[in-house]
Amino acid sequence: MPLLAIAYFSISGTTEQLAHAVARGAAGMTEIALCRIAGDDIAAGRFQNEVLLQTIDRADAVAFGSPTYMGGPAAQFKAFADASSDRWSQQRWANKIAGGFTTGACASGDQLHTLSYLSILAAQHGMLWCGLDIPGGEDPAGRNRLGSQLGLASHQADGALPQSDLSTAEYLGQRLAKMAARNG
Ligand SMILES: Cc1cc2nc3c(=O)[nH]c(=O)nc-3n(C[C@H](O)[C@H](O)[C@H](O)COP(=O)(O)O)c2cc1C
């Protein structure tokens, strides 16, 4: 069975809810490694959790997740990304499937910029980006509510994630799992 690694940062738990939904969507189709990036993994600004990076080394597909902070990925996620540069120089993550998810407090809180960054991170590693094939605003089930084809953009409406965003995350997990199986 392929391995899907879900590498994400979350403080207050919203991005973590999305990470768990991605895992639910892939369940039964891939093995799943939930890789939560923790502030304690960062010392003097450097991400130092080699075990987490080695999990991604073994993965066939990777979902990158970060809240949108000040119009981009959280600094803690960026520290993790910067620590992957040793892998970049050898293109060790090349040809893995990659996708991304983010959340914010606002419906249009510059989540696209975070997703753009996640896709560029994947491109730097030679990974194969997997977006969403759900036409925004036209899905009968209401998925891809915010109309983001690059990846899952969500926001907390009235302080909580809408079910439609969790369903979109599940779909993203399912799609990553299918692509990982096809790519294997
Ligand atoms: C420092 C900081 C910056 C933020 N910047 C943005 C932003 O640019 N756009 C936005 O929509 N939400 C922004 N937010 C809201 C967070 O994205 C939102 O609370 C998110 O749910 C936090 O993720 P978590 O629950 O996984 O920790 C910001 C929050 C913090 C703490």
Ligand as a Chemical Component Dictionary entry (heavy atoms), coordinates in Angstrom:
data_LIG
# 
_chem_comp.id                   LIG 
_chem_comp.type                 NON-POLYMER 
_chem_comp.pdbx_formal_charge   0 
_chem_comp.three_letter_code    LIG 
# 
loop_
_chem_comp_atom.comp_id 
_chem_comp_atom.atom_id 
_chem_comp_atom.alt_atom_id 
_chem_comp_atom.type_symbol 
_chem_comp_atom.charge 
_chem_comp_atom.model_Cartn_x 
_chem_comp_atom.model_Cartn_y 
_chem_comp_atom.model_Cartn_z 
_chem_comp_atom.pdbx_ordinal 
LIG C1  C1  C 0 -0.229 35.568 13.369 1  
LIG C2  C2  C 0 -1.523 35.267 12.668 2  
LIG C3  C3  C 0 -1.716 35.728 11.384 3  
LIG C4  C4  C 0 -2.893 35.430 10.701 4  
LIG N1  N1  N 0 -3.041 35.861 9.421  5  
LIG C5  C5  C 0 -4.152 35.547 8.726  6  
LIG C6  C6  C 0 -4.302 35.932 7.358  7  
LIG O1  O1  O 0 -3.433 36.518 6.740  8  
LIG N2  N2  N 0 -5.461 35.595 6.725  9  
LIG C7  C7  C 0 -6.470 34.919 7.360  10 
LIG O2  O2  O 0 -7.497 34.665 6.734  11 
LIG N3  N3  N 0 -6.337 34.493 8.647  12 
LIG C8  C8  C 0 -5.205 34.785 9.334  13 
LIG N4  N4  N 0 -5.041 34.352 10.631 14 
LIG C9  C9  C 0 -6.058 33.465 11.208 15 
LIG C10 C10 C 0 -5.574 32.007 11.156 16 
LIG O3  O3  O 0 -5.238 31.597 9.848  17 
LIG C11 C11 C 0 -6.663 31.082 11.690 18 
LIG O4  O4  O 0 -6.967 31.430 13.014 19 
LIG C12 C12 C 0 -6.295 29.623 11.636 20 
LIG O5  O5  O 0 -7.408 28.853 11.965 21 
LIG C13 C13 C 0 -5.255 29.176 12.586 22 
LIG O6  O6  O 0 -4.948 27.823 12.329 23 
LIG P1  P1  P 0 -4.891 26.687 13.451 24 
LIG O7  O7  O 0 -6.235 26.641 14.143 25 
LIG O8  O8  O 0 -4.625 25.442 12.702 26 
LIG O9  O9  O 0 -3.772 27.050 14.385 27 
LIG C14 C14 C 0 -3.903 34.662 11.335 28 
LIG C15 C15 C 0 -3.702 34.217 12.646 29 
LIG C16 C16 C 0 -2.535 34.514 13.309 30 
LIG C17 C17 C 0 -2.331 33.979 14.719 31 
# 
loop_
_chem_comp_bond.comp_id 
_chem_comp_bond.atom_id_1 
_chem_comp_bond.atom_id_2 
_chem_comp_bond.value_order 
_chem_comp_bond.pdbx_ordinal 
LIG C1  C2  SING 1  
LIG C2  C3  SING 2  
LIG C2  C16 DOUB 3  
LIG C3  C4  DOUB 4  
LIG C4  N1  SING 5  
LIG C4  C14 SING 6  
LIG N1  C5  DOUB 7  
LIG C5  C6  SING 8  
LIG C5  C8  SING 9  
LIG C6  O1  DOUB 10 
LIG C6  N2  SING 11 
LIG N2  C7  SING 12 
LIG C7  O2  DOUB 13 
LIG C7  N3  SING 14 
LIG N3  C8  DOUB 15 
LIG C8  N4  SING 16 
LIG N4  C9  SING 17 
LIG N4  C14 SING 18 
LIG C9  C10 SING 19 
LIG C10 O3  SING 20 
LIG C10 C11 SING 21 
LIG C11 O4  SING 22 
LIG C11 C12 SING 23 
LIG C12 O5  SING 24 
LIG C12 C13 SING 25 
LIG C13 O6  SING 26 
LIG O6  P1  SING 27 
LIG P1  O7  DOUB 28 
LIG P1  O8  SING 29 
LIG P1  O9  SING 30 
LIG C14 C15 DOUB 31 
LIG C15 C16 SING 32 
LIG C16 C17 SING 33 
# 
